Amino acid sequence: MNNKKGTFDPNSFRDSLGTVQEDGKRNWIYPKKVSGKFYRWRTYLSWVLLAIFFAGPFIQVGGRPYMLFNIFERKFIIFGAAFWPQDTHLLIFLLLIFFVFIILFTAVFGRVFCGWACPQTLFMEMVFRKIEYWIEGDANQQRKLNAMHWNSEKIWKKGSKMAIFTFISLLISHTVMAYLIGVDQVKEIISQPPSAHLSGFIGLMAFTGIFLFVFSWFREQACIVVCPYGRLQGVLLDANSINVTYDHIRGEPRGMIRKIKLEETPKGDCIDCSLCVQVCPTGIDIRNGVQMECVNCTACIDVCDEVMVKVDRPKGLIRYASDNSILKQTQKLLTPRVKIYSFLLIILMGAFVALIATRDDLGATITRFRGMTYQARDTGEISNLYEVSFINKTFDAQQIELKAEDPLYQVEVVGDQNWTLEGQSKFDGRFFLVKNQKDVLVNQDNVVLLLLQNGEVIDKIKTSFVGPISRN
């Protein structure tokens, strides 16, 4: 883009996306195959992360899932610890810890997570992209295939690729659903007709369609357009943050290798081969500096190191580095901002541990029955009806009992007299508080109820009792 004076603006690349053409149409990205030490390390790590992802729902401790995110029943099990709606404050603390950790990690190491552990990059580059290379070939072969008229070769390759993509999307969707509702429920859905579990079947098909759409067509747009993390880099990063960075001090002025005439200015180490652009999965030129689209996948590092070896120049023209390490040759990780984030993280983690340690295993909520005040009995007693909800947060069955702290009140349970809660369950019941008419001295009295777990008082719950004042 030119400015008003007609000169070229070196920052014009920031005015557009590499995946969008000037006419607004999508510029389809065909990244070249890459190899190198970082790619190998990312591949090995992807094997571990994929194994953890697919095995996660099947990992159980004491017959219970190790990880469960049941948003439908508002029940979560994280590393074997169960959380219910009554534990919302704990989940909020957990989310705060996660966000502060992400901010701290990004301030120090940039978008390393995006390139090495993000599920989008993990599946796209280490699963679907590899299958595409295997079936359709490298970037140039893919372009040629897409430009080709439909024939038996194109139908076979495109059909085979989409069939495999669909199968993998099904695997991912079933795994995600297992994290949401549990392995046993997913087994029921897939072992019975769709009509028996219509909502579950629709959910599985919806997830499959979303994953297939993202990894077969939407691709890098998920990182560039949808994900907010990349757009926060301008706030989270500073001159000391480590990123995949082009050493412009060493690389510029770039130019092809040739014999230098005496009157010419010596060139930098960058030979302007553009391979760093050709291997980029988001289509950017890393030589323009830190950009929102860069996911730190290290593909440009590997290909540039390979070129530097061939032209007999030092590796590391593109490398993990901060702006200050290139401009000032100094690297400072423990900046004041990092120290503040670290302090906040420690405080939040300490508070979370304290809340976990003091969390009650059982929860009870007592409310007066709606639309009723009191009942006068023929026996000369006054009763109030209440509703109670119990939640057993443990994995073991618990014997529950309610008693009034004041002996003038008696608790009469409605229905089943044996309040036994199974592990990880919720129970709703009703009971009467009964008091002799002659002992009612005020219209509304505060009552303390004792919650007993296996015969031991674990909590005191306050409520109110209403009735007519005795005239005796």
C-alpha positions in Angstrom: 0.0 0.0 0.0 1.3 3.5 -0.8 0.9 6.5 1.4 -0.2 10.0 0.3 3.3 10.8 -1.0 3.3 7.7 -3.2 6.1 5.9 -1.3 5.9 2.3 -0.2 4.8 1.8 3.4 6.8 -1.1 5.0 4.0 -1.8 7.4 1.3 -2.1 4.7 1.2 -5.9 5.4 -0.7 -5.1 8.6 -3.6 -3.7 6.5 -4.6 -7.0 5.1 -4.6 -10.8 5.8 -2.4 -13.2 3.9 -5.4 -15.5 3.5 -7.6 -12.8 1.8 -7.1 -11.6 -1.8 -7.6 -8.0 -2.8 -11.0 -8.7 -4.2 -12.1 -10.2 -0.9 -11.9 -13.8 -1.9 -10.1 -16.4 0.1 -6.4 -17.0 -0.7 -6.1 -20.7 -0.1 -2.9 -21.7 1.7 -0.8 -24.6 0.4 2.1 -24.8 2.9 5.1 -26.8 1.7 6.2 -29.9 3.6 8.7 -29.1 6.3 11.3 -31.2 8.2 13.8 -30.4 10.9 14.4 -30.8 14.5 11.6 -28.6 15.7 9.1 -30.4 13.5 10.3 -33.8 14.8 10.0 -32.6 18.4 6.5 -31.3 17.7 5.6 -34.6 16.1 6.8 -36.6 19.1 4.9 -34.2 21.5 1.8 -34.6 19.3 1.9 -38.3 19.8 1.9 -37.9 23.5 -0.9 -35.2 23.6 -3.1 -37.2 21.2 -2.7 -40.3 23.3 -3.7 -38.4 26.4 -6.7 -36.8 24.6 -8.1 -40.1 23.2 -7.3 -42.1 26.4 -8.6 -39.4 28.8 -12.3 -40.4 29.0 -11.3 -44.0 29.7 -9.0 -43.2 32.6 -10.9 -44.0 35.8 -10.0 -43.9 39.5 -12.0 -46.2 41.7 -14.5 -46.8 38.9 -15.0 -43.1 38.3 -13.8 -40.9 35.5 -10.7 -38.9 36.1 -11.9 -36.0 33.8 -15.6 -35.1 33.1 -17.0 -31.8 31.9 -20.8 -32.5 32.1 -22.2 -29.0 31.3 -25.6 -30.5 30.8 -26.0 -31.7 34.4 -23.5 -29.0 35.7 -21.2 -31.7 37.0 -17.5 -31.5 36.6 -14.7 -33.9 37.6 -11.3 -32.5 37.3 -8.3 -34.7 38.2 -10.7 -36.9 40.2 -12.2 -34.1 42.2 -15.9 -33.5 41.7 -17.4 -30.0 41.4 -21.2 -29.2 41.5 -23.1 -25.9 40.9 -22.6 -25.1 44.6 -18.9 -25.1 43.9 -19.1 -22.3 41.3 -16.8 -20.1 43.3 -14.1 -22.9 43.1 -14.5 -23.1 39.4 -14.2 -19.3 39.1 -11.0 -19.5 41.0 -9.8 -22.3 38.8 -10.6 -20.2 35.7 -8.8 -17.2 37.1 -5.8 -19.3 37.8 -5.9 -20.6 34.2 -6.2 -17.2 32.7 -3.5 -15.7 34.8 -1.2 -18.6 34.0 -1.9 -18.1 30.2 -1.1 -14.4 30.6 2.1 -15.1 32.5 3.2 -17.9 30.1 2.4 -15.7 27.0 4.3 -12.7 28.5 7.4 -14.8 28.8 7.2 -17.4 26.0 4.8 -15.8 23.5 2.5 -18.2 21.6 4.4 -21.4 22.2 1.1 -23.1 23.3 -0.4 -22.3 19.9 2.3 -24.0 17.9 3.0 -26.9 20.2 -0.1 -27.9 22.2 -3.2 -26.1 20.8 -5.8 -28.7 19.7 -6.5 -26.8 16.5 -2.8 -26.8 15.5 -2.3 -30.3 16.8 -5.0 -31.9 14.7 -4.5 -29.7 11.7 -0.8 -29.9 11.2 0.0 -33.3 12.8 -3.0 -35.3 11.7 -5.1 -33.8 8.8 -2.2 -32.1 7.0 -0.1 -35.2 7.1 -2.9 -37.2 5.6 -3.4 -34.6 2.9 0.3 -34.7 2.0 0.1 -38.5 1.9 -2.8 -38.6 -0.5 -2.5 -35.4 -2.6 1.2 -34.7 -2.3 3.2 -31.5 -1.5 2.0 -27.9 -2.1 2.5 -27.8 -5.8 0.9 -31.1 -6.4 -2.1 -30.0 -4.4 -2.5 -26.9 -6.5 -2.3 -28.9 -9.6 -4.9 -31.4 -8.4 -7.3 -28.6 -7.4 -6.9 -26.9 -10.8 -7.5 -30.2 -12.6 -10.8 -31.1 -14.1 -12.8 -33.7 -12.3 -11.5 -37.1 -13.5 -10.9 -40.5 -11.9 -7.7 -39.5 -10.2 -9.2 -36.4 -8.6 -12.3 -38.2 -7.6 -10.3 -41.0 -6.0 -7.9 -38.7 -4.1 -10.5 -36.2 -3.0 -12.9 -39.0 -2.0 -10.3 -40.9 -0.1 -9.1 -37.8 1.7 -12.7 -36.8 2.8 -13.5 -40.4 3.8 -10.5 -40.5 6.1 -11.2 -36.9 7.4 -14.8 -37.9 8.2 -13.7 -41.0 10.1 -11.2 -39.0 12.1 -13.8 -36.4 12.8 -16.1 -39.1 14.1 -13.4 -40.3 16.4 -12.8 -36.8 17.7 -16.5 -36.1 18.2 -17.1 -39.3 20.1 -14.1 -38.5 22.3 -15.3 -35.0 23.0 -18.8 -36.3 23.8 -17.2 -38.8 26.2 -15.6 -35.9 28.1 -19.0 -34.2 28.3 -21.4 -37.1 29.3 -19.1 -40.0 30.1 -17.9 -43.1 28.3 -20.8 -45.3 29.4 -23.4 -42.9 28.0 -21.6 -42.6 24.7 -21.5 -46.4 24.5 -25.3 -46.5 25.0 -25.8 -43.9 22.2 -23.7 -45.8 19.6 -25.0 -49.3 20.6 -28.7 -48.4 20.3 -30.8 -47.0 17.4 -30.7 -43.2 17.0 -34.3 -42.9 18.0 -33.5 -44.2 21.5 -31.0 -41.4 22.1 -32.0 -38.8 19.6 -30.4 -35.8 21.3 -27.1 -37.6 21.8 -27.1 -38.8 18.2 -27.7 -35.3 17.0 -25.0 -34.0 19.2 -22.5 -36.5 17.9 -23.4 -35.7 14.3 -23.1 -31.9 15.0 -19.7 -32.3 16.5 -18.6 -34.4 13.6 -19.8 -31.9 11.1 -18.1 -29.0 13.0 -14.7 -30.8 13.2 -14.9 -31.9 9.5 -15.7 -28.3 8.5 -12.9 -26.8 10.5 -10.2 -29.2 9.5 -11.1 -29.7 5.8 -12.1 -26.2 4.9 -12.0 -23.5 7.6 -8.5 -24.5 8.7 -6.2 -21.5 9.6 -9.2 -19.2 9.7 -10.0 -20.6 13.1 -6.7 -19.1 14.4 -6.9 -15.9 12.4 -10.6 -15.0 12.5 -12.2 -16.9 15.4 -9.6 -17.4 18.2 -9.3 -14.3 20.4 -5.9 -15.4 21.8 -4.0 -14.2 18.7 -5.7 -10.8 18.8 -4.6 -10.3 22.4 -0.9 -10.6 21.5 -0.6 -6.8 21.3 -1.6 -6.6 24.9 0.1 -9.7 26.3 3.5 -9.4 24.5 6.3 -6.9 25.1 9.9 -6.5 23.8 11.1 -9.2 26.2 8.6 -11.9 25.2 10.1 -14.8 23.4 8.6 -15.5 19.9 9.6 -17.0 16.6 11.5 -14.0 15.4 13.4 -13.0 12.3 16.9 -11.5 13.1 16.6 -8.4 10.8 19.9 -7.1 12.1 21.7 -10.1 10.7 19.4 -10.8 7.7 19.0 -7.3 6.2 19.5 -6.1 3.5 18.3 -9.4 2.0 19.2 -10.5 -1.5 20.1 -13.4 -3.7 23.5 -14.9 -3.5 25.8 -13.5 -6.2 29.2 -12.0 -6.6 29.3 -8.6 -4.9 30.8 -5.8 -6.9 33.0 -3.3 -5.0 30.5 -0.5 -5.2 27.6 -2.7 -3.9 26.5 -2.8 -0.3 27.1 -6.2 1.3 24.0 -8.2 1.7 22.7 -9.8 4.9 22.3 -13.5 5.6 18.7 -13.7 4.2 19.0 -14.8 0.6 15.3 -13.9 0.0 14.3 -17.5 -1.0 10.8 -17.0 0.4 10.7 -20.6 1.8 9.8 -19.2 5.2 6.6 -17.9 3.6 5.9 -21.1 1.6 6.0 -23.3 4.6 3.9 -21.0 6.8 0.4 -22.6 7.6 -1.1 -19.1 7.9 0.5 -17.6 4.9 2.5 -14.8 6.6 6.1 -13.5 6.0 7.8 -13.8 9.4 10.4 -11.3 8.2 7.8 -8.5 8.7 8.0 -9.0 12.4 5.6 -10.3 15.1 2.1 -10.7 13.6 -1.3 -11.7 14.9 -1.5 -14.6 12.4 1.8 -16.3 13.6 1.1 -19.4 15.7 4.8 -20.1 16.5 4.7 -23.4 14.7 8.5 -23.2 14.0 8.1 -24.3 10.4 10.0 -21.2 9.2 12.8 -21.9 11.7 13.3 -25.4 10.3 13.3 -24.5 6.7 15.5 -21.4 7.2 18.1 -23.4 9.2 18.1 -25.9 6.3 18.8 -23.1 3.8 21.5 -21.6 6.0 23.4 -24.9 6.1 23.3 -25.1 2.3 24.7 -21.6 1.9 27.3 -22.1 4.6 25.9 -19.5 7.0 25.1 -19.8 10.7 21.7 -21.2 11.7 19.3 -19.2 13.7 18.4 -16.4 11.3 14.9 -17.2 12.4 14.8 -18.5 15.9 13.1 -18.2 19.3 14.1 -14.8 20.5 12.7 -11.5 21.9 13.0 -8.1 20.2 15.4 -6.9 22.9 17.7 -10.0 22.4 18.1 -9.0 18.8 18.3 -5.3 19.1 20.2 -5.0 22.4 21.7 -8.5 22.6 20.2 -8.9 26.1 17.4 -11.2 27.3 15.5 -10.5 30.5 12.7 -12.9 31.5 12.0 -11.7 35.0 10.5 -8.3 34.2 8.4 -6.3 36.6 5.2 -7.4 34.8 6.2 -11.1 35.0 6.9 -10.7 38.7 3.4 -9.2 39.3 1.7 -12.0 37.3 3.7 -14.6 39.2 2.7 -13.0 42.5 -1.0 -13.0 41.5 -0.8 -16.6 40.4 0.7 -17.7 43.7 -2.0 -15.8 45.6 -4.8 -17.4 43.5 -3.3 -20.9 43.8 -3.0 -20.5 47.6 -6.6 -19.3 47.9 -7.8 -22.2 45.7 -6.0 -24.8 47.8 -7.4 -23.2 51.0 -11.0 -23.3 49.5 -10.5 -26.9 48.4 -9.2 -27.9 51.9 -12.2 -26.3 53.6 -14.9 -27.5 51.2 -17.8 -29.4 52.6 -18.4 -32.9 51.4 -22.1 -32.5 51.7 -24.3 -29.6 50.8 -27.8 -28.8 51.9 -30.3 -26.1 50.8 -33.5 -25.6 52.9 -36.4 -23.4 51.8 -39.9 -22.9 53.1 -42.5 -24.6 50.9 -43.9 -22.0 48.5 -47.4 -20.7 49.0 -47.8 -22.0 52.6 -47.4 -20.4 56.0 -48.2 -22.8 58.9 -50.6 -25.6 59.7 -52.5 -25.9 63.0 -53.0 -29.5 64.0 -55.7 -31.0 66.1 -53.1 -32.1 68.6 -52.3 -28.5 69.6 -49.2 -28.3 67.5 -48.1 -25.9 64.8 -46.1 -27.2 61.8 -44.2 -25.6 58.9 -43.4 -27.4 55.6 -40.0 -27.2 54.1 -38.1 -28.4 51.0 -34.6 -29.6 51.2 -32.0 -30.4 48.5 -28.9 -32.5 49.4 -25.8 -32.9 47.3 -23.3 -35.6 48.1 -20.0 -34.4 46.7 -18.1 -37.5 47.7 -17.9 -40.8 45.8 -19.3 -42.8 48.8 -22.8 -43.3 50.1 -23.7 -41.0 53.1 -26.4 -41.3 55.7 -28.1 -37.9 56.2 -30.2 -36.6 59.1 -31.7 -33.3 60.1 -32.3 -32.3 63.7 -33.4 -29.0 65.3 -30.8 -27.5 67.7 -33.7 -26.3 69.9 -35.4 -29.3 71.5 -38.8 -27.6 71.3 -38.8 -28.3 67.6 -39.2 -31.7 66.1 -38.3 -32.8 62.5 -40.9 -35.0 60.7 -39.7 -36.3 57.4 -42.2 -36.7 54.6 -42.0 -40.0 52.7 -38.9 -42.2 53.0 -37.5 -41.8 56.5 -34.1 -43.2 55.4 -32.1 -40.4 53.8 -29.2 -42.2 52.2 -27.3 -40.4 49.4 -25.4 -42.4 46.9 -22.0 -41.1 45.9 -22.1 -38.1 43.5 -25.8 -37.8 43.7 -28.5 -35.2 44.5 -31.6 -35.7 46.6 -34.7 -33.5 47.0 -37.0 -34.1 50.0 -39.6 -32.5 52.3 -40.0 -32.3 56.0 -42.1 -30.6 58.7 -40.9 -28.6 61.6 -43.3 -29.1 64.5 -43.7 -27.1 67.7 -46.3 -27.1 70.4 -48.8 -24.2 70.1 -48.2 -23.1 73.7 -44.4 -22.7 73.0 -44.9 -20.3 70.1 -44.0 -16.9 71.6 -43.4 -14.9 68.4 -45.0 -14.8 65.0 -41.7 -15.7 63.3 -38.8 -17.4 65.0 -35.3 -18.2 63.8 -34.5 -21.9 63.9 -31.1 -23.6 63.6 -31.1 -27.1 62.0 -28.2 -29.5 62.5 -27.1 -31.4 59.4 -25.7 -34.8 60.5 -23.5 -37.0 58.3 -23.3 -40.6 59.5 -24.3 -39.4 62.9 -21.8 -36.4 63.2 -22.9 -32.8 63.0 -21.2 -31.2 59.9 -23.1 -28.0 59.4 -25.7 -25.7 60.9 -28.4 -24.3 58.7 -30.6 -21.3 59.6 -34.3 -21.0 58.6 -37.5 -19.5 60.0 -40.6 -20.8 61.7 -43.9 -19.0 61.6 -47.1 -19.5 63.7 -49.7 -17.8 65.8 -48.7 -16.6 69.2 -50.0 -18.7 72.0 -52.6 -16.9 74.1 -52.0 -19.1 77.2 
